[in-house]
């Protein structure tokens, strides 16, 4: 039986979420390692931190797949405390599927919509000419008050806490964008949403939501994106049954709530 390589896994991801569709500012792709490396175990995590590298080393993983790029800005120096250095030291590769996975069908936004139990899901704002969408919109089975919905999101995404703006009316049509998607707020309003779920909102965006009469739920960057990791793991496990895929157990939301 042919040994699975890091390149085989990259090529499969490139079909599910083509790396060429990543946004121009991004640095998604095969960022550390070589395609020819045989792979028997893979760790998946939203971020690659020193603790995640240590976890991968204990697992005997030859590869880590993450959402956020392990190299984003140009590297000016590296030391033993830096993640790319640690990866090289342990001989572990890194494939990072970022905005291409946000946009892809079955990617971050799809998984977020499914986690919230939305029905009749469609796009909010097209991205480029490739048929992909920056945000999604769908419906809940029943109407909720803004406070009820915020509590529902907290439970559904296992948030330690969240913040929200009460739009002043019942919510049933939900727009969303995982991670820092608050720039789509007005697009969500134009699409007919009662509520917009995202993360990393700024003060002026909270004020704008109040002005526009739309409920805005900021559920945190980690919790609105980590929803993709387990489905991605299951998809990869089905495609490569001889490889052991594991979701990180050490990585969690770095934010603490009182």
C-alpha positions in Angstrom: 0.0 0.0 0.0 1.3 3.5 -0.9 2.3 5.6 2.0 0.4 8.8 2.4 2.6 11.9 2.1 2.1 15.5 3.2 1.7 16.4 -0.4 -1.3 14.0 -0.8 -3.0 15.7 2.1 -2.2 19.1 0.7 -3.7 18.1 -2.6 -6.9 16.9 -1.0 -7.3 20.1 1.0 -6.6 22.0 -2.2 -9.7 20.4 -3.8 -11.9 21.0 -0.7 -10.7 24.6 -0.3 -8.5 25.7 -3.2 -5.5 27.7 -1.9 -5.7 30.0 -4.9 -9.0 31.3 -3.6 -7.4 32.7 -0.4 -7.7 36.5 0.0 -4.8 38.6 -1.3 -3.5 39.6 2.1 -3.3 35.9 3.2 -0.4 33.5 3.5 -2.3 30.2 3.3 -0.6 27.0 2.0 2.1 24.5 2.7 4.3 26.7 4.9 6.7 24.3 6.6 8.1 21.0 5.4 8.2 19.0 2.2 5.5 17.3 0.1 7.4 14.0 0.0 7.3 13.5 3.8 5.5 10.2 4.7 2.7 10.9 7.2 1.2 8.5 9.7 -0.3 11.0 12.2 -1.6 14.5 11.8 -2.7 17.0 14.5 -5.3 19.6 13.6 -5.7 22.9 15.5 -7.0 26.4 14.9 -3.6 27.9 15.7 -0.1 26.4 15.9 1.4 27.5 19.3 4.4 26.1 21.1 2.1 23.9 23.2 0.5 22.6 20.0 3.9 21.7 18.5 4.7 19.9 21.7 1.4 18.0 21.5 2.2 17.0 17.9 5.6 15.8 18.9 4.2 13.6 21.7 1.7 12.2 19.2 4.4 11.4 16.8 2.8 13.6 14.1 4.7 14.5 11.0 2.2 17.3 10.1 0.0 19.9 11.7 -3.0 21.3 9.8 -4.1 24.7 11.1 -6.5 27.4 10.1 -4.4 30.5 11.0 -1.0 30.7 9.2 2.0 29.9 11.2 4.0 32.4 9.1 2.0 35.5 8.2 4.4 38.5 8.3 7.9 38.3 6.9 10.3 36.6 9.3 13.2 38.8 10.4 14.7 36.4 12.9 13.8 33.1 14.6 14.7 31.7 18.0 14.0 28.5 19.9 10.8 30.0 21.3 9.4 30.7 17.8 6.9 28.2 16.3 8.6 27.8 12.9 11.9 27.1 14.6 10.1 24.5 16.9 8.5 22.8 13.9 11.8 22.5 12.1 13.4 21.2 15.2 10.9 18.5 15.6 10.7 17.7 11.8 7.0 18.6 11.7 5.4 20.2 8.7 2.6 22.8 8.6 -0.3 23.3 6.2 -2.4 26.3 6.9 -5.8 26.7 5.3 -7.0 30.2 6.2 -9.3 32.4 4.1 -9.6 29.7 1.5 -11.2 27.6 4.2 -13.4 30.5 5.4 -14.9 30.9 1.9 -15.1 27.2 0.9 -18.4 25.3 0.9 -18.1 23.1 4.0 -15.6 25.5 5.5 -15.7 27.8 8.5 -18.9 29.6 7.7 -20.7 26.5 6.7 -19.7 24.8 9.9 -20.7 27.8 11.9 -24.1 27.9 10.3 -24.6 24.2 11.0 -23.5 24.6 14.6 -26.2 27.2 15.0 -28.8 25.0 13.4 -29.7 27.3 10.5 -31.9 26.2 7.6 -32.2 27.5 4.0 -28.6 28.7 4.0 -27.3 30.9 1.2 -24.7 33.6 0.7 -24.6 37.2 1.9 -21.8 38.9 -0.1 -20.0 37.3 -3.1 -16.3 37.3 -3.1 -14.6 37.7 -6.5 -16.0 35.8 -9.5 -15.5 32.3 -8.2 -18.9 31.7 -6.7 -17.8 31.9 -3.1 -19.4 33.9 -0.3 -17.8 36.1 2.4 -20.8 35.4 4.7 -23.8 33.2 5.0 -27.4 33.7 6.0 -30.1 31.3 7.0 -33.2 30.8 9.3 -33.8 29.4 12.7 -36.8 27.1 13.2 -38.5 29.7 15.4 -38.2 33.3 16.5 -36.2 34.3 19.6 -35.7 37.4 21.5 -32.1 38.9 21.1 -31.2 37.9 24.6 -32.5 34.3 24.1 -30.6 34.1 20.9 -27.4 35.4 22.4 -27.7 32.7 25.2 -28.3 30.1 22.5 -25.1 31.1 20.6 -23.2 30.9 23.9 -24.3 27.4 24.5 -24.1 26.2 20.9 -20.5 27.4 20.5 -19.4 26.7 24.1 -18.4 30.3 24.6 -16.9 31.3 28.0 -18.8 34.6 27.4 -19.8 36.9 24.6 -21.2 40.4 24.0 -24.2 41.5 22.0 -26.2 44.5 20.8 -30.0 44.2 21.2 -31.5 45.2 17.8 -34.9 45.7 19.4 -36.9 43.1 17.6 -37.3 39.3 17.5 -34.6 37.4 15.6 -35.1 34.4 13.2 -33.0 35.2 10.1 -29.4 34.9 11.0 -26.4 36.2 9.0 -22.9 35.2 10.0 -19.2 35.4 9.3 -16.7 33.5 11.4 -13.8 35.4 12.8 -13.3 39.1 12.2 -16.3 39.6 9.9 -18.0 42.7 11.3 -17.3 44.7 8.1 -20.2 42.7 6.6 -22.7 44.2 9.1 -24.4 46.5 6.5 -24.4 43.6 4.0 -26.2 41.5 6.5 -28.9 44.2 7.0 -29.4 44.5 3.2 -29.7 40.7 3.0 -32.6 40.8 5.4 -30.9 39.5 8.6 -32.4 40.1 12.0 -29.1 39.2 13.7 -25.5 39.0 12.7 -23.0 36.6 14.4 -19.3 37.3 14.1 -16.3 38.3 16.2 -13.7 41.0 16.9 -16.3 43.8 16.7 -15.2 47.4 17.3 -17.1 50.1 19.3 -18.3 52.0 16.2 -19.7 48.7 14.8 -21.7 48.1 18.0 -23.1 51.6 17.7 -23.9 51.1 14.0 -25.8 47.9 14.8 -27.9 49.7 17.3 -28.6 52.5 14.8 -29.5 50.0 12.0 -31.8 48.0 14.3 -30.0 44.6 13.9 -28.9 42.4 16.8 -25.2 41.8 16.7 -23.6 38.9 18.5 -19.8 38.8 19.0 -19.1 35.2 20.0 -15.3 35.5 19.8 -12.8 34.7 17.2 -11.8 31.3 18.5 -15.4 30.0 19.0 -16.7 31.2 15.7 -13.9 29.4 13.8 -12.9 26.4 15.8 -16.2 24.8 14.7 -14.4 23.8 11.4 -11.7 21.7 13.0 -13.6 18.6 14.0 -15.5 18.3 10.7 -12.3 18.8 8.8 -10.6 16.1 10.8 -13.5 13.7 10.1 -13.3 14.5 6.4 -9.6 13.8 6.3 -9.9 10.6 8.3 -12.4 9.2 5.8 -10.2 10.1 2.9 -7.0 8.8 4.5 -8.0 5.9 6.7 -4.4 4.7 7.3 -3.4 8.0 8.9 -4.3 9.0 12.4 -5.9 12.4 12.6 -6.4 14.1 16.0 -7.9 17.5 17.0 -5.7 19.4 19.4 -6.6 18.9 23.1 -4.3 21.6 24.4 -5.5 24.5 22.4 -8.4 26.5 23.7 -9.9 30.0 23.6 -7.1 32.3 25.0 -9.8 34.7 26.2 -10.9 34.5 29.8 -14.3 35.9 31.0 -15.4 37.1 34.4 
